[in-house]
Amino acid sequence: MNHYEPYSSVSFHHKLATSPHPSTAHDRFAHDFTLLKGNKHVTSRRCGRHIFSRRRLRLKLTIAIIIFLFLFLFMFDFIQLYITFARFKLRNSLYDSGWMSCNSIRKEPTLFVIDTRHVQVVWEANCGFEDQDLLVTWRVSDNPLDPEFDEYGITKTIVPTVLDEHHKIYKAILGPLPITANYTYSILSSPQTPPHRRRLLAQYKFPWHSKADHAPTAKNPIRFVGIADNQFGLKTFTKVIRVIGHRGPFDYVIHAGDAVQNYPSLQQWQTDFFDPLTKYSLAQTTPIIYAHGNHDHDESLEYHYTRHDNKQHFPWFSYTIASGAVKVIVLDSNLDYLDQDNWLKAELESEESRLAKFRIVVVHIPPFMEFWDPIPWNQGESEWGRFVRDRFVPLFEQYGVDLVISGHQHNYERGERNGVMYSIIGGAGGDLDYDRVDDWNMYQRTEINFHFVTIDIFQLDETYWELKWEMLDVNGKSLDSTSLLSKPPLDPIVAPPPSSLLDEPRQPQLDENINHAWDITADLGWDLELAAENE
């Protein structure tokens, strides 16, 4: 008789099948009960520690990846900026050393305003094109206000200015551009020997506001962007231009001077001016209103890389926008010439200026400076451009100038004096000015910061127009804004000129043979002359 109990201790010794703790020897399903095998307890603990250590490793890797991604995103802007900076420098070095192939454009085409009906395109090739003719064509690229109007023009063969074997500058004046429209221009090369097959080197589109049947509106204004004094501040200037590109498009660029630190430096013109402006397709598609500063002044007045009008040798000029609603006058604070005073007075007295809704002046050295390096300031630099304050300001006040835009001082100021708004926008890259050397008690806003400004002009109603002004930092953050309303047309009967205009100039006058008059008949005559040359 079997006296074993199914769950007695004896059954463990005999390992009967009825045991509640079966072994593999008696398990018909071959289960591995590792936790019950004495020497396997250690292996189990080691396995647990191994699993825990792998989890901890994965956690560390995850944290490291998150930190790396955060730093990368945080530093992406900085890294991208330095890559762009290095690429500008490397590209210029390759061109100067002759490693780049000939018959290529090293400086992309850049547009400069000449007058109301003409724009100048400037570009540079490294070498070649000796056996080819280069020319520029332009046409209306979309439906203008007059649907029957079809403008098309072509220049004659362009003769380059050769600075050295790697710098050949080409300039062409496009026009007349008589209507408000988007124009497309193309740079072509044509072999001098058959077959005469033209090759397209570059093609871009730009807006032009000349004569229009409809005024700009608040939803579709005429847009300007203003910069100045980007000299030797390539990284900052590149960042400024990138932000401008993101906030565009703009119709015009106002540059108030000092594009480079050293005017004769071909390298600075390449890397510090053309490369940033053309990388973000600003200079190729947006005409520049350029006022020369003290660092980019050419004593010969040739100005190879910026605006140069062969018809009128002097660098000051004016033009109108939107059928004469906006008149822009550009002065040269480097030239203390009585010729410039007389020309400015004639421009402000003209009916064109009197009837304009806004009169805007661009001049590099501001009439009222407050910040500069104290040592050179006290050594005579306080007198730089003093004639702008002594002789130009009375004209500004007398003839109802609305806005004066300047650079030179490397920060931002905006104020009002005797009905004229004065602004200083010299924060596009040059070292900032922190030291106050004067106080005119007229500026409502001062920002020691890198920046640019935007100007929107549009018609409010049948009587008034509005000018909206905004200043933004290099991150696109708005730091200052204001607006101006247009004034009624000025009375054609004006007071006698200020006595200061009768003073003798400190510098010799320009050649008396230069035609100082600038009227519509002269403009039309030049149009006919250009048309005859371009046939």
BELKA-V196250 format. One record per residue. RES is the residue in three letters. D_CENTER is the distance of its C-alpha to the mean C-alpha in whole Angstrom. Layout:
BEGIN
RES | D_CENTER
RES | D_CENTER
END
This chain:
BEGIN
MET | 108
ASN | 104
HIS | 104
TYR | 100
GLU | 98
PRO | 95
TYR | 93
SER | 95
SER | 94
VAL | 96
SER | 94
PHE | 92
HIS | 94
HIS | 95
LYS | 91
LEU | 93
ALA | 91
THR | 91
SER | 89
PRO | 86
HIS | 84
PRO | 85
SER | 84
THR | 82
ALA | 86
HIS | 87
ASP | 84
ARG | 84
PHE | 80
ALA | 79
HIS | 77
ASP | 76
PHE | 76
THR | 75
LEU | 74
LEU | 78
LYS | 79
GLY | 79
ASN | 77
LYS | 74
HIS | 73
VAL | 71
THR | 69
SER | 68
ARG | 67
ARG | 65
CYS | 64
GLY | 62
ARG | 61
HIS | 59
ILE | 58
PHE | 56
SER | 55
ARG | 53
ARG | 52
ARG | 51
LEU | 49
ARG | 47
LEU | 46
LYS | 45
LEU | 43
THR | 41
ILE | 40
ALA | 39
ILE | 37
ILE | 35
ILE | 34
PHE | 33
LEU | 31
PHE | 30
LEU | 29
PHE | 27
LEU | 25
PHE | 24
MET | 23
PHE | 21
ASP | 18
PHE | 19
ILE | 21
GLN | 18
LEU | 15
TYR | 18
ILE | 19
THR | 15
PHE | 16
ALA | 19
ARG | 18
PHE | 16
LYS | 19
LEU | 22
ARG | 20
ASN | 20
SER | 24
LEU | 25
TYR | 24
ASP | 25
SER | 28
GLY | 29
TRP | 29
MET | 27
SER | 28
CYS | 28
ASN | 27
SER | 24
ILE | 20
ARG | 19
LYS | 16
GLU | 14
PRO | 14
THR | 12
LEU | 12
PHE | 13
VAL | 15
ILE | 19
ASP | 21
THR | 22
ARG | 23
HIS | 21
VAL | 18
GLN | 18
VAL | 17
VAL | 16
TRP | 17
GLU | 19
ALA | 22
ASN | 24
CYS | 28
GLY | 30
PHE | 30
GLU | 33
ASP | 35
GLN | 33
ASP | 31
LEU | 27
LEU | 27
VAL | 24
THR | 25
TRP | 24
ARG | 25
VAL | 25
SER | 24
ASP | 25
ASN | 28
PRO | 27
LEU | 29
ASP | 31
PRO | 33
GLU | 35
PHE | 32
ASP | 31
GLU | 29
TYR | 29
GLY | 28
ILE | 28
THR | 28
LYS | 30
THR | 30
ILE | 27
VAL | 29
PRO | 26
THR | 26
VAL | 27
LEU | 26
ASP | 28
GLU | 29
HIS | 26
HIS | 23
LYS | 24
ILE | 22
TYR | 22
LYS | 21
ALA | 22
ILE | 22
LEU | 22
GLY | 24
PRO | 26
LEU | 24
PRO | 26
ILE | 25
THR | 23
ALA | 22
ASN | 20
TYR | 20
THR | 20
TYR | 20
SER | 22
ILE | 22
LEU | 26
SER | 28
SER | 32
PRO | 35
GLN | 37
THR | 40
PRO | 41
PRO | 40
HIS | 38
ARG | 35
ARG | 32
ARG | 29
LEU | 26
LEU | 23
ALA | 20
GLN | 20
TYR | 17
LYS | 17
PHE | 15
PRO | 16
TRP | 18
HIS | 19
SER | 22
LYS | 26
ALA | 26
ASP | 30
HIS | 28
ALA | 26
PRO | 23
THR | 24
ALA | 23
LYS | 22
ASN | 21
PRO | 19
ILE | 17
ARG | 13
PHE | 11
VAL | 8
GLY | 8
ILE | 7
ALA | 10
ASP | 12
ASN | 10
GLN | 13
PHE | 15
GLY | 13
LEU | 12
LYS | 13
THR | 11
PHE | 8
THR | 8
LYS | 9
VAL | 7
ILE | 4
ARG | 7
VAL | 8
ILE | 6
GLY | 7
HIS | 11
ARG | 11
GLY | 10
PRO | 11
PHE | 10
ASP | 12
TYR | 10
VAL | 7
ILE | 9
HIS | 9
ALA | 12
GLY | 13
ASP | 14
ALA | 11
VAL | 14
GLN | 17
ASN | 20
TYR | 19
PRO | 22
SER | 21
LEU | 20
GLN | 19
GLN | 16
TRP | 15
GLN | 15
THR | 14
ASP | 12
PHE | 9
PHE | 10
ASP | 11
PRO | 8
LEU | 6
THR | 9
LYS | 10
TYR | 8
SER | 9
LEU | 6
ALA | 7
GLN | 11
THR | 11
THR | 9
PRO | 11
ILE | 9
ILE | 12
TYR | 12
ALA | 15
HIS | 16
GLY | 17
ASN | 20
HIS | 18
ASP | 17
HIS | 20
ASP | 22
GLU | 26
SER | 27
LEU | 24
GLU | 24
TYR | 20
HIS | 20
TYR | 16
THR | 15
ARG | 16
HIS | 20
ASP | 23
ASN | 26
LYS | 28
GLN | 27
HIS | 27
PHE | 25
PRO | 22
TRP | 22
PHE | 22
SER | 21
TYR | 21
THR | 22
ILE | 20
ALA | 23
SER | 26
GLY | 26
ALA | 25
VAL | 22
LYS | 22
VAL | 19
ILE | 20
VAL | 19
LEU | 21
ASP | 21
SER | 22
ASN | 24
LEU | 26
ASP | 29
TYR | 31
LEU | 33
ASP | 32
GLN | 28
ASP | 30
ASN | 33
TRP | 30
LEU | 28
LYS | 31
ALA | 32
GLU | 29
LEU | 29
GLU | 33
SER | 32
GLU | 33
GLU | 29
SER | 28
ARG | 31
LEU | 31
ALA | 27
LYS | 26
PHE | 23
ARG | 23
ILE | 20
VAL | 20
VAL | 17
VAL | 18
HIS | 17
ILE | 20
PRO | 21
PRO | 25
PHE | 25
MET | 24
GLU | 26
PHE | 24
TRP | 25
ASP | 27
PRO | 30
ILE | 32
PRO | 30
TRP | 30
ASN | 33
GLN | 34
GLY | 32
GLU | 29
SER | 29
GLU | 30
TRP | 27
GLY | 26
ARG | 29
PHE | 30
VAL | 26
ARG | 28
ASP | 32
ARG | 31
PHE | 28
VAL | 29
PRO | 32
LEU | 31
PHE | 28
GLU | 31
GLN | 33
TYR | 31
GLY | 29
VAL | 26
ASP | 24
LEU | 21
VAL | 20
ILE | 16
SER | 16
GLY | 15
HIS | 17
GLN | 19
HIS | 17
ASN | 17
TYR | 17
GLU | 20
ARG | 21
GLY | 24
GLU | 26
ARG | 29
ASN | 31
GLY | 30
VAL | 26
MET | 23
TYR | 21
SER | 18
ILE | 17
ILE | 13
GLY | 13
GLY | 12
ALA | 9
GLY | 11
GLY | 15
ASP | 18
LEU | 18
ASP | 21
TYR | 24
ASP | 27
ARG | 28
VAL | 30
ASP | 30
ASP | 30
TRP | 30
ASN | 31
MET | 29
TYR | 26
GLN | 26
ARG | 23
THR | 22
GLU | 20
ILE | 20
ASN | 17
PHE | 13
HIS | 11
PHE | 9
VAL | 10
THR | 11
ILE | 14
ASP | 16
ILE | 19
PHE | 22
GLN | 26
LEU | 28
ASP | 31
GLU | 33
THR | 33
TYR | 30
TRP | 26
GLU | 24
LEU | 20
LYS | 19
TRP | 17
GLU | 15
MET | 14
LEU | 13
ASP | 13
VAL | 12
ASN | 14
GLY | 13
LYS | 16
SER | 17
LEU | 18
ASP | 19
SER | 19
THR | 21
SER | 22
LEU | 24
LEU | 27
SER | 27
LYS | 30
PRO | 33
PRO | 33
LEU | 34
ASP | 38
PRO | 38
ILE | 41
VAL | 39
ALA | 40
PRO | 41
PRO | 38
PRO | 38
SER | 40
SER | 37
LEU | 36
LEU | 39
ASP | 39
GLU | 39
PRO | 35
ARG | 35
GLN | 34
PRO | 35
GLN | 34
LEU | 33
ASP | 35
GLU | 37
ASN | 37
ILE | 34
ASN | 33
HIS | 32
ALA | 33
TRP | 30
ASP | 31
ILE | 32
THR | 34
ALA | 32
ASP | 29
LEU | 32
GLY | 34
TRP | 31
ASP | 30
LEU | 34
GLU | 33
LEU | 30
ALA | 32
ALA | 35
GLU | 33
ASN | 31
GLU | 35
END
